[in-house]
Amino acid sequence: MPSRPAITAELEQRVKLLLDDETHLGHPLRDALQDLWLSLLSHITELEQITEIADSGKLGLPKRIERLSKQFERQIRQLERVIRISDRYQSSLKDLNAALREASTHDALTGIANRLLVEERCRQEDARSGRSGSTYSLAVLDVDHFKRFNDNYGHDVGDMVLKALGETLRFSLRQGDLCARWGGEEFLALLPDTTLSEAEQVVHRLVGKIRRQRIELADQELAVTASIGVAEHLPGETYEQTFRRADQALLEAKQQGRDRYRVHQAA
């Protein structure tokens, strides 16, 4: 017969933590664990009483003691199974929460930040700028002639272009910068603590890297170019105002032939 599992202080603490965790309220496993635990405590009390009787010399109860002992062992094993299931459930719940957080802040196609996240970061930069007088720059990027990729090669190739561009952005920007898919074929790069002249150096390298990028198809390679508009945040300005000036510079880059960047110089 296997040795009886012991109810250690560690096991009691794990059970109490699981039962006290409000995230499990209403879950059938929690209810089962609570019922099993209360039943187990009741049997423990009964066993202790029987033990006291036996110790005092009032014998003659061996069959009842053996029956309760076996029942006690079964409930211990059941309790340990419930705890293992609850531990797996907690682990799955944590993984699910992490996946939900990722899905809410990152673009599903490219894997980079989405508009929701970059807007939040821009608001934080606005607040930081107001407190400390720091600055930042925004770079708005648009894939040149993106509609042609979809029309001539299909939307799957269009998706390949966007994913490749997202990867180039992620590996080309500096630590602390944030690249995001703003919408459609438009991307936004937030460059904290970056003046306009410093931002120019960043996007100058970026334009070259995008220009050298190739999309590999079965029978050919496709070149990709992009136009970029850059603006530096001004004191008292919101990120929306900075974005509009960067977007105006982007329009100038397109009008002047694409595959280039332009900056918006504050008056």
Protein Blocks (a to p, Z undefined) as FASTA:
>chain_A
ZZdddddfklmmmmmmmmmmmklgoiaklmmmmmmmmmmmmmmmmmmmmmmmmmnopghi
lmmmmmmmmmmmmmmmmmmmmmmmmmmmmmmmmmmmmmmmmmmmccfklopacfklmmmm
mmmmmmmmmmnopacdddddddehklmmmmmnojklmmmmmmmmmmmmmmmmcehiacdd
fbhjbccdddehiafklmmmmmmmmmmmmmmpccddfkbccddddddddddddehiafkl
mmmmmmmmmmmmmmnngaiadddddZZ
